[in-house]
Amino acid sequence: DNIVGGPEHSTLSNDAFPSREFDFMLSNPPYGKSWKSDLERMGGKSGVKDPRFVVQHRGEELSLLTRSSDGQLLFLANMLSKMKQHTKLGSRIAEVHNGSSLFTGDAGQGESNIRRWIIENDWLEAIVALPLNMFYNTGIATYIWVLTNRKPEHRKGKVQLIDATQWYQPLRKNLGKKNCALSDEDIQRICDTFLAFQETNESKILPNAAFGYWKVIVERPLRLEGIDPQRAYSAKEIKTLKDTADRSEDAPPLIKKIHNKSMTADPLRGLFETMINGKPVVVEYEPDGDLRGTEQVPMLEVGGVEAFLEREVLPYASDAWYNPEEVKVGYEINFNRYFYKPKPLRSLEAIRADLLAVEREAEGLLAEIVGRSEP
C-alpha cells in the first residue's frame, strides 16, 4: 500500500528497469517484510521465471526465491542483475540488511542460494557491522554489504568483515530507538579500515570458502527382527515389514538390492559387501528414517565430506553411509564467530574470597537463628 503508484509497481514483481545497468547502487530494503503479494502476482514459486531471481550458475539452475515472509535479499538480487558487465570499473553496490540475511535459509533454499551466488561469483568485498540502535524504529543489529563485480587483484577470493559496532557518537536526545550516530571520524575510520584490507581486532580477512558448507544426509540401515539376511526385499515387502516387524539394534540389516558381480563395494557410499549363500556380494540396505541425520561439513574441511564422515561419524556408527547426489551446498556468514571476545575468567583468589564471604554470612545467619531460639 505504501508503494508509489500502487502495489503493481513493486520492485520485486515489476522490474521498472529490465534493460538498464548502473555504476553505483545503494539500498536499505525493508527487514522482515512479507512479499507474499508480489509472489502471487509473479505466479507463485513454481511459476516464477524472472531472470533476476532464477539464475544459471555453474551449470545448474539456482532459485533465489526467499521465504515469502522476508524479501530483503531479493532487493540485493535485483541490483546484482543490473551490474555493468562490459565496462572497466563494473558496478559497486552497498545495501543495509539486518542479521537474518547473514544466515537465514538452509542449504538449497533461496537465502542460502543468494549468498552462494554472490560468494562463488566473488562479488562480496566486505560486510560492515554497524552499531546497535542506529535506526528510529528498531535497535537490532544491522550490516552494510559492499559488493562489486570488479574486485582488485588483492581482494579476489576473499571477504573482509569489519566490526564497527563500537565506532559511534551518542545522541544528546534519543530519536525513538535511535540513540547514536556515525560521526565523520567514525565514517572515515570505517573507510580507512576497508581500504587498508588488513587483519586487526576489528577487521578479519577470510577466504570465500570459509562461509560455505556441504549439507550431508547420513543414513543408517533398517534393522528388523525376523527378516532373512540372505535375500533382498521388494519395496512392497519393505513397507509391510516396517508396519509389522520390530526394530532392533541386534537384528540384521534389511537388504533392498543385490548388485551384480561387477559392482565394487564402497561402504561410505552405501555399497556394502556381505555373504549370501556363502558367496561375497555387494548390497544396498534400506535406510532407517528414524536414524537419519544430517552433518554440516565446512568447505575448508581437509579431505572434504568423506574425510569428515570418517573422523566424526564412522567411529560412532560404523554402518553409516551417504549419497553424494543428495549433498547440498549452503553458505552462511556467522559474523559474531570471528569477533567473539570471551569474558576473562575470574582468579581463584577472587572466587575463594567470595566463597569465604558467603560462608561467613551463612554462619552469622545461623548464629542469629540459634540465638533467637534459646530461652
SEVO-885608 format. One record per residue (C-alpha): z, x, y; residue in one letter. Coordinates in Angstrom, 2 decimals. Each point is the difference from the previous one (the first is absolute). Layout:
N
@w: Z, u: X, v: Y, r: A
...
% end
This chain:
375
@w: 0.00, u: 0.00, v: 0.00, r: D
@w: 0.54, u: 2.95, v: 2.33, r: N
@w: -3.45, u: 1.48, v: -0.56, r: I
@w: -2.22, u: -0.13, v: 3.07, r: V
@w: -2.83, u: -2.43, v: -0.67, r: G
@w: 1.72, u: -1.56, v: -3.01, r: G
@w: 0.75, u: 1.13, v: -3.57, r: P
@w: -3.71, u: 0.20, v: -0.81, r: E
@w: -0.08, u: 3.15, v: 2.16, r: H
@w: 2.61, u: 1.88, v: -2.02, r: S
@w: -0.80, u: 3.69, v: -0.46, r: T
@w: 0.57, u: -0.27, v: -3.74, r: L
@w: -2.15, u: -3.00, v: -0.86, r: S
@w: -2.64, u: 0.47, v: 2.71, r: N
@w: -1.17, u: 3.52, v: 0.79, r: D
@w: -1.07, u: -0.09, v: 3.65, r: A
@w: -1.54, u: 3.49, v: -0.15, r: F
@w: -1.69, u: 0.27, v: -3.40, r: P
@w: -2.47, u: 2.69, v: 1.05, r: S
@w: 2.09, u: 1.89, v: 2.57, r: R
@w: 1.69, u: 3.38, v: -0.35, r: E
@w: 2.59, u: 1.42, v: 2.38, r: F
@w: 1.28, u: 3.42, v: 1.06, r: D
@w: 3.65, u: -1.01, v: 0.43, r: F
@w: 1.89, u: -3.00, v: -1.39, r: M
@w: 3.61, u: -1.03, v: 0.71, r: L
@w: 1.90, u: -2.94, v: -1.45, r: S
@w: 3.44, u: -1.48, v: -0.52, r: N
@w: -0.63, u: -2.73, v: -2.60, r: P
@w: 2.55, u: -2.73, v: -0.76, r: P
@w: 2.61, u: 0.92, v: -2.62, r: Y
@w: 0.64, u: -2.30, v: -2.94, r: G
@w: -2.39, u: -2.63, v: 1.37, r: K
@w: -1.70, u: -2.25, v: -2.54, r: S
@w: -3.80, u: 0.11, v: -0.07, r: W
@w: -0.29, u: -2.79, v: -2.56, r: K
@w: -2.11, u: -2.18, v: 2.30, r: S
@w: -2.42, u: 2.91, v: 0.53, r: D
@w: -0.20, u: 0.56, v: -3.74, r: L
@w: -0.85, u: -3.66, v: -0.57, r: E
@w: -2.78, u: 0.17, v: 2.60, r: R
@w: -1.34, u: 3.09, v: -1.79, r: M
@w: -0.23, u: -1.87, v: -3.30, r: G
@w: 3.24, u: 1.11, v: -1.66, r: G
@w: 0.63, u: 3.37, v: -1.63, r: K
@w: -2.67, u: -0.50, v: -2.65, r: S
@w: -2.55, u: -1.02, v: 2.61, r: G
@w: 0.45, u: 2.79, v: 2.56, r: V
@w: -3.11, u: 2.18, v: 0.31, r: K
@w: 0.73, u: 1.47, v: 3.43, r: D
@w: -0.92, u: 3.74, v: -0.19, r: P
@w: 2.99, u: 0.79, v: 2.23, r: R
@w: 2.38, u: -1.11, v: -2.74, r: F
@w: -1.97, u: 0.57, v: -3.22, r: V
@w: -1.23, u: 3.60, v: -0.08, r: V
@w: -1.75, u: 2.36, v: -2.37, r: Q
@w: 2.14, u: 3.04, v: -0.69, r: H
@w: -0.72, u: 2.78, v: -2.48, r: R
@w: -2.18, u: -2.18, v: -2.15, r: G
@w: 2.23, u: -3.05, v: -0.12, r: E
@w: 0.43, u: -3.15, v: 2.05, r: E
@w: 3.32, u: 0.08, v: 1.81, r: L
@w: 1.58, u: -3.19, v: 1.32, r: S
@w: 1.99, u: 0.58, v: 3.19, r: L
@w: 1.28, u: -3.57, v: 0.16, r: L
@w: 3.75, u: -0.02, v: 0.55, r: T
@w: 2.57, u: -2.69, v: -0.71, r: R
@w: -0.72, u: -3.09, v: 2.07, r: S
@w: 3.51, u: 0.25, v: 1.48, r: S
@w: -0.72, u: 3.23, v: 1.90, r: D
@w: -3.41, u: 1.05, v: 1.30, r: G
@w: 0.92, u: 2.93, v: 2.25, r: Q
@w: -1.80, u: 2.65, v: -2.09, r: L
@w: -3.19, u: -2.06, v: 0.12, r: L
@w: -0.19, u: 0.65, v: 3.73, r: F
@w: -0.01, u: 3.71, v: -0.82, r: L
@w: -2.73, u: -0.53, v: -2.62, r: A
@w: -2.00, u: -1.88, v: 2.64, r: N
@w: 0.16, u: 2.97, v: 2.38, r: M
@w: -0.83, u: 2.50, v: -2.74, r: L
@w: -3.22, u: -1.91, v: -0.62, r: S
@w: -1.00, u: 0.68, v: 3.61, r: K
@w: 0.39, u: 3.77, v: 0.05, r: M
@w: -2.98, u: 1.99, v: 1.24, r: K
@w: -1.69, u: 1.64, v: -2.96, r: Q
@w: -2.78, u: 2.02, v: 1.62, r: H
@w: 1.59, u: 1.71, v: 2.99, r: T
@w: 1.62, u: 3.41, v: 0.23, r: K
@w: 3.42, u: -1.33, v: 1.00, r: L
@w: -0.02, u: -3.16, v: -2.10, r: G
@w: 2.83, u: -2.42, v: 0.85, r: S
@w: 3.74, u: 0.09, v: 0.59, r: R
@w: 2.39, u: -2.85, v: -0.79, r: I
@w: 3.66, u: -0.59, v: 0.85, r: A
@w: 1.73, u: -3.12, v: -1.29, r: E
@w: 3.66, u: -1.03, v: -0.01, r: V
@w: 1.45, u: -1.48, v: -3.21, r: H
@w: 3.38, u: -0.86, v: -1.42, r: N
@w: 1.37, u: 1.69, v: -3.10, r: G
@w: -1.54, u: -2.38, v: -2.54, r: S
@w: -3.46, u: 1.51, v: 0.57, r: S
@w: 1.31, u: 3.27, v: -1.43, r: L
@w: 0.96, u: -1.28, v: -3.43, r: F
@w: -0.61, u: -3.71, v: -0.57, r: T
@w: -2.41, u: -0.88, v: -2.80, r: G
@w: -0.15, u: 1.19, v: -3.58, r: D
@w: -2.71, u: 2.29, v: -1.37, r: A
@w: -3.33, u: -1.83, v: 0.09, r: G
@w: 1.15, u: -2.55, v: 2.59, r: Q
@w: -1.49, u: -0.31, v: 3.47, r: G
@w: 2.61, u: 1.90, v: 2.01, r: E
@w: 0.04, u: 2.90, v: -2.45, r: S
@w: -3.80, u: -0.02, v: -0.14, r: N
@w: -0.21, u: 0.31, v: 3.79, r: I
@w: 2.31, u: 3.01, v: -0.07, r: R
@w: -2.02, u: 1.46, v: -2.86, r: R
@w: -3.30, u: -0.58, v: 1.82, r: W
@w: 1.35, u: 1.66, v: 3.13, r: I
@w: 1.64, u: 3.00, v: -1.65, r: I
@w: -2.70, u: 0.73, v: -2.58, r: E
@w: -2.57, u: -0.04, v: 2.81, r: N
@w: 2.28, u: 2.45, v: 1.86, r: D
@w: 0.18, u: -2.16, v: 3.13, r: W
@w: 3.78, u: 0.03, v: 0.48, r: L
@w: 1.09, u: 2.72, v: 2.42, r: E
@w: 3.59, u: -0.94, v: 0.72, r: A
@w: 2.66, u: -2.69, v: -0.03, r: I
@w: 2.61, u: 0.03, v: 2.76, r: V
@w: 3.33, u: -1.77, v: -0.52, r: A
@w: 1.09, u: -1.57, v: 3.29, r: L
@w: 3.59, u: -0.64, v: 1.14, r: P
@w: 1.62, u: -3.28, v: -1.01, r: L
@w: 0.24, u: -2.88, v: 2.48, r: N
@w: -3.26, u: 0.88, v: 1.75, r: M
@w: -1.25, u: -3.59, v: 0.16, r: F
@w: 1.27, u: -3.12, v: 1.73, r: Y
@w: 0.34, u: -2.28, v: -2.99, r: N
@w: 0.93, u: 2.29, v: -2.87, r: T
@w: 2.05, u: 3.09, v: -0.71, r: G
@w: -1.90, u: 0.99, v: -3.15, r: I
@w: -1.45, u: 3.44, v: -0.69, r: A
@w: -3.56, u: 0.47, v: 1.24, r: T
@w: -2.60, u: 2.69, v: -0.59, r: Y
@w: -3.17, u: 1.19, v: 1.70, r: I
@w: -2.86, u: 0.71, v: -2.40, r: W
@w: -2.45, u: 2.59, v: 1.37, r: V
@w: -3.39, u: 0.17, v: -1.71, r: L
@w: -3.37, u: 1.65, v: 0.43, r: T
@w: -3.15, u: 0.52, v: -2.02, r: N
@w: -0.44, u: 3.48, v: 1.52, r: R
@w: 3.09, u: 1.95, v: -0.98, r: K
@w: 0.06, u: 3.61, v: 1.21, r: P
@w: -0.24, u: 2.55, v: -2.79, r: E
@w: 3.70, u: 0.94, v: 0.00, r: H
@w: 1.05, u: -3.64, v: -0.50, r: R
@w: -2.39, u: -0.86, v: -2.82, r: K
@w: 1.70, u: -1.20, v: -3.16, r: G
@w: 3.36, u: -0.31, v: 1.75, r: K
@w: 2.13, u: -2.61, v: 1.75, r: V
@w: 2.61, u: 0.68, v: 2.68, r: Q
@w: 3.16, u: -2.11, v: 0.16, r: L
@w: 1.90, u: 0.14, v: 3.30, r: I
@w: 3.56, u: -1.29, v: 0.37, r: D
@w: 0.30, u: -1.00, v: 3.67, r: A
@w: 2.82, u: -2.48, v: -0.58, r: T
@w: 2.43, u: 2.02, v: 2.15, r: Q
@w: -2.40, u: 0.68, v: 2.87, r: W
@w: 0.68, u: -2.77, v: 2.52, r: Y
@w: 1.81, u: -0.95, v: 3.19, r: Q
@w: 2.43, u: -2.95, v: 0.02, r: P
@w: -0.71, u: -2.84, v: 2.40, r: L
@w: 2.56, u: -0.90, v: 2.64, r: R
@w: -0.28, u: -3.62, v: -1.06, r: K
@w: -1.26, u: -1.39, v: -3.28, r: N
@w: -3.20, u: -2.04, v: 0.02, r: L
@w: 0.57, u: -2.28, v: -2.94, r: G
@w: 0.46, u: 2.36, v: -2.95, r: K
@w: -1.76, u: 2.81, v: 1.83, r: K
@w: 2.63, u: 2.52, v: 1.08, r: N
@w: -1.99, u: 3.22, v: 0.30, r: C
@w: -3.35, u: 1.42, v: 1.06, r: A
@w: -2.06, u: 3.15, v: -0.36, r: L
@w: 0.18, u: 2.16, v: 3.11, r: S
@w: -2.88, u: 2.21, v: 1.09, r: D
@w: 1.89, u: 2.92, v: -1.55, r: E
@w: 0.39, u: -1.85, v: -3.30, r: D
@w: -3.70, u: -0.84, v: -0.10, r: I
@w: -0.87, u: 3.61, v: 0.77, r: Q
@w: 2.30, u: 1.19, v: -2.77, r: R
@w: -1.74, u: -2.27, v: -2.51, r: I
@w: -3.41, u: 1.25, v: 1.15, r: C
@w: 1.09, u: 3.64, v: -0.14, r: D
@w: 1.40, u: -0.46, v: -3.51, r: T
@w: -3.23, u: -1.64, v: -1.12, r: F
@w: -2.18, u: 2.75, v: 1.48, r: L
@w: 2.19, u: 2.83, v: -1.32, r: A
@w: -0.41, u: -1.31, v: -3.57, r: F
@w: 2.93, u: 2.03, v: -1.29, r: Q
@w: 2.92, u: -0.62, v: -2.34, r: E
@w: 3.22, u: -0.72, v: 1.90, r: T
@w: 3.02, u: -2.24, v: -0.46, r: N
@w: -2.00, u: -2.81, v: 1.64, r: E
@w: -3.46, u: 0.85, v: -1.37, r: S
@w: -1.05, u: 0.11, v: -3.64, r: K
@w: -3.45, u: 1.04, v: -1.23, r: I
@w: -0.95, u: -1.43, v: -3.40, r: L
@w: -3.11, u: 0.02, v: -2.20, r: P
@w: -1.80, u: -3.32, v: -0.33, r: N
@w: 0.88, u: -0.15, v: -3.69, r: A
@w: 3.73, u: -0.05, v: 0.84, r: A
@w: -0.33, u: -3.73, v: 0.73, r: F
@w: -2.00, u: -0.94, v: -3.09, r: G
@w: 1.18, u: -1.04, v: -3.44, r: Y
@w: -1.26, u: -1.42, v: -3.26, r: W
@w: 1.54, u: -3.22, v: -1.24, r: K
@w: 0.11, u: 0.33, v: -3.78, r: V
@w: 0.80, u: -2.77, v: -2.48, r: I
@w: 1.98, u: 1.40, v: -2.93, r: V
@w: -0.23, u: -1.90, v: -3.29, r: E
@w: 2.20, u: 0.01, v: -3.12, r: R
@w: -1.01, u: -1.44, v: -3.39, r: P
@w: 1.08, u: -3.44, v: -1.12, r: L
@w: 2.33, u: 0.35, v: -2.99, r: R
@w: 0.56, u: -3.11, v: -2.12, r: L
@w: 2.03, u: -0.50, v: -3.15, r: E
@w: -1.84, u: -0.95, v: -3.19, r: G
@w: -3.50, u: 1.18, v: 0.99, r: I
@w: -2.30, u: 2.05, v: -2.22, r: D
@w: -0.36, u: 3.51, v: 1.52, r: P
@w: -3.08, u: 0.66, v: -2.15, r: Q
@w: -2.39, u: -2.43, v: 1.71, r: R
@w: -1.30, u: -1.14, v: 3.38, r: A
@w: 0.70, u: -3.49, v: 1.31, r: Y
@w: -2.41, u: -2.28, v: 1.84, r: S
@w: 0.73, u: -1.33, v: 3.49, r: A
@w: 0.79, u: -3.43, v: -1.47, r: K
@w: 2.39, u: 1.49, v: -2.55, r: E
@w: 1.70, u: 2.09, v: 2.67, r: I
@w: 0.56, u: -3.08, v: 2.16, r: K
@w: 1.63, u: -1.81, v: -2.93, r: T
@w: 2.17, u: 2.98, v: -0.89, r: L
@w: 1.23, u: 0.33, v: 3.59, r: K
@w: 1.23, u: -3.59, v: -0.18, r: D
@w: 1.60, u: 0.21, v: -3.44, r: T
@w: 1.01, u: 3.56, v: -0.93, r: A
@w: 3.06, u: 1.83, v: 1.30, r: D
@w: -0.27, u: 3.18, v: 2.04, r: R
@w: 1.82, u: 3.07, v: -1.25, r: S
@w: 0.04, u: 3.63, v: 1.11, r: E
@w: 0.10, u: 1.01, v: -3.67, r: D
@w: -3.03, u: -2.11, v: -1.02, r: A
@w: -3.46, u: 1.57, v: -0.39, r: P
@w: -2.45, u: -0.29, v: 2.92, r: P
@w: -2.57, u: -2.79, v: -0.27, r: L
@w: -3.55, u: 1.31, v: -0.42, r: I
@w: -2.71, u: -1.86, v: 1.92, r: K
@w: -2.96, u: 2.29, v: -0.74, r: K
@w: -0.97, u: 2.65, v: -2.55, r: I
@w: -2.70, u: 2.43, v: 1.20, r: H
@w: -2.70, u: 1.64, v: -2.07, r: N
@w: 0.29, u: 3.58, v: -1.23, r: K
@w: -1.78, u: 1.49, v: 3.02, r: S
@w: 2.78, u: -0.99, v: 2.41, r: M
@w: 2.39, u: 2.77, v: 1.06, r: T
@w: 3.68, u: -0.71, v: 0.42, r: A
@w: 1.36, u: 0.08, v: 3.58, r: D
@w: 3.51, u: -1.50, v: -0.03, r: P
@w: 0.53, u: 0.18, v: 3.76, r: L
@w: -3.08, u: -2.22, v: 0.42, r: R
@w: 0.99, u: -2.44, v: -2.72, r: G
@w: -1.89, u: 1.48, v: -2.96, r: L
@w: 2.54, u: 0.76, v: -2.73, r: F
@w: -0.49, u: 1.65, v: -3.37, r: E
@w: 1.74, u: -1.65, v: -2.94, r: T
@w: -0.36, u: -0.33, v: -3.76, r: M
@w: -1.57, u: -3.08, v: -1.57, r: I
@w: -0.43, u: -0.11, v: -3.76, r: N
@w: 0.76, u: 3.70, v: -0.12, r: G
@w: -2.74, u: 0.99, v: 2.45, r: K
@w: 0.34, u: 1.12, v: 3.63, r: P
@w: -1.55, u: -2.43, v: 2.50, r: V
@w: 0.05, u: -0.54, v: 3.75, r: V
@w: 1.40, u: -3.34, v: 1.15, r: V
@w: 0.89, u: -1.93, v: 3.15, r: E
@w: 3.27, u: -1.89, v: 0.20, r: Y
@w: 0.64, u: -3.35, v: 1.66, r: E
@w: 2.01, u: 0.65, v: 3.18, r: P
@w: 3.36, u: -1.69, v: 0.50, r: D
@w: 0.00, u: -1.74, v: 3.38, r: G
@w: 3.80, u: 0.07, v: 0.13, r: D
@w: -0.03, u: 3.81, v: -0.18, r: L
@w: -2.83, u: 0.47, v: 2.48, r: R
@w: 0.87, u: 2.13, v: 3.01, r: G
@w: -1.66, u: 1.69, v: 2.95, r: T
@w: 0.23, u: 3.50, v: 1.38, r: E
@w: -0.99, u: 1.19, v: 3.46, r: Q
@w: -1.45, u: 3.48, v: -0.43, r: V
@w: -0.43, u: 2.10, v: 3.17, r: P
@w: -3.48, u: 1.41, v: 0.50, r: M
@w: 1.61, u: 3.38, v: 0.60, r: L
@w: 1.38, u: -0.06, v: -3.55, r: E
@w: -1.11, u: 3.23, v: -1.69, r: V
@w: -2.04, u: -1.00, v: -3.05, r: G
@w: -0.47, u: -3.58, v: 1.17, r: G
@w: 0.96, u: -3.20, v: -1.79, r: V
@w: 0.22, u: 1.39, v: -3.52, r: E
@w: 2.22, u: 2.93, v: 0.96, r: A
@w: 2.34, u: -2.46, v: 1.75, r: F
@w: 0.16, u: -2.32, v: -3.02, r: L
@w: 0.60, u: 2.89, v: -2.39, r: E
@w: 2.93, u: 1.15, v: 2.11, r: R
@w: 1.52, u: -3.27, v: 1.23, r: E
@w: -0.86, u: -2.62, v: -2.65, r: V
@w: -0.73, u: 1.43, v: -3.45, r: L
@w: 3.41, u: 1.71, v: -0.43, r: P
@w: 1.57, u: -3.49, v: 0.18, r: Y
@w: -2.81, u: -2.08, v: -1.58, r: A
@w: -2.10, u: 2.12, v: -2.34, r: S
@w: -2.24, u: -2.96, v: -0.95, r: D
@w: -1.04, u: -0.77, v: 3.62, r: A
@w: -3.58, u: 0.09, v: 1.23, r: W
@w: -2.16, u: -0.93, v: 2.97, r: Y
@w: -3.57, u: -1.18, v: 0.63, r: N
@w: -1.79, u: 2.27, v: 2.51, r: P
@w: -2.33, u: -2.87, v: 0.95, r: E
@w: 2.97, u: -2.05, v: 1.23, r: E
@w: 1.37, u: 2.69, v: 2.31, r: V
@w: -0.08, u: -1.07, v: 3.67, r: K
@w: -0.04, u: 2.18, v: 3.09, r: V
@w: 2.52, u: -0.73, v: 2.73, r: G
@w: 1.05, u: 1.50, v: 3.31, r: Y
@w: 3.24, u: -0.37, v: 1.93, r: E
@w: 1.59, u: 1.96, v: 2.84, r: I
@w: 3.75, u: 0.32, v: -0.47, r: N
@w: 0.61, u: 1.31, v: 3.50, r: F
@w: 3.79, u: 0.24, v: -0.20, r: N
@w: -0.13, u: 2.16, v: -3.13, r: R
@w: -1.37, u: 2.91, v: 1.99, r: Y
@w: 2.56, u: -0.26, v: 2.80, r: F
@w: 3.08, u: -0.88, v: -2.02, r: Y
@w: 3.12, u: 1.66, v: 1.39, r: K
@w: 2.93, u: -0.28, v: -2.44, r: P
@w: 3.42, u: -0.42, v: 1.52, r: K
@w: 2.04, u: 3.21, v: -0.31, r: P
@w: 2.63, u: -0.13, v: -2.72, r: L
@w: 3.63, u: -0.02, v: 1.08, r: R
@w: 2.03, u: 3.10, v: -0.76, r: S
@w: 2.59, u: -0.05, v: -2.78, r: L
@w: 2.68, u: 0.72, v: 2.58, r: E
@w: -0.90, u: -3.12, v: 1.99, r: A
@w: -0.05, u: -2.17, v: -3.12, r: I
@w: 3.36, u: 1.43, v: -1.14, r: R
@w: 1.54, u: -0.68, v: 3.41, r: A
@w: -1.16, u: -3.63, v: -0.12, r: D
@w: 1.40, u: -0.47, v: -3.51, r: L
@w: 3.36, u: 1.46, v: 1.01, r: L
@w: 0.10, u: -2.27, v: 3.06, r: A
@w: -0.68, u: -3.06, v: -2.17, r: V
@w: 2.64, u: 1.14, v: -2.47, r: E
@w: 2.60, u: 0.42, v: 2.77, r: R
@w: -0.88, u: -3.41, v: 1.40, r: E
@w: 0.38, u: -1.57, v: -3.45, r: A
@w: 3.38, u: 1.69, v: -0.49, r: E
@w: 1.16, u: -1.31, v: 3.37, r: G
@w: -1.06, u: -3.55, v: -0.85, r: L
@w: 1.71, u: 0.20, v: -3.38, r: L
@w: 3.23, u: 1.28, v: 1.58, r: A
@w: -0.11, u: -2.83, v: 2.53, r: E
@w: -0.49, u: -2.61, v: -2.73, r: I
@w: 2.79, u: 1.43, v: -2.16, r: V
@w: 2.33, u: 0.23, v: 3.02, r: G
@w: -0.54, u: -3.67, v: 0.84, r: R
@w: 0.73, u: -1.11, v: -3.56, r: S
@w: 3.38, u: 1.78, v: -0.14, r: E
@w: 3.09, u: -2.21, v: 0.83, r: P
% end
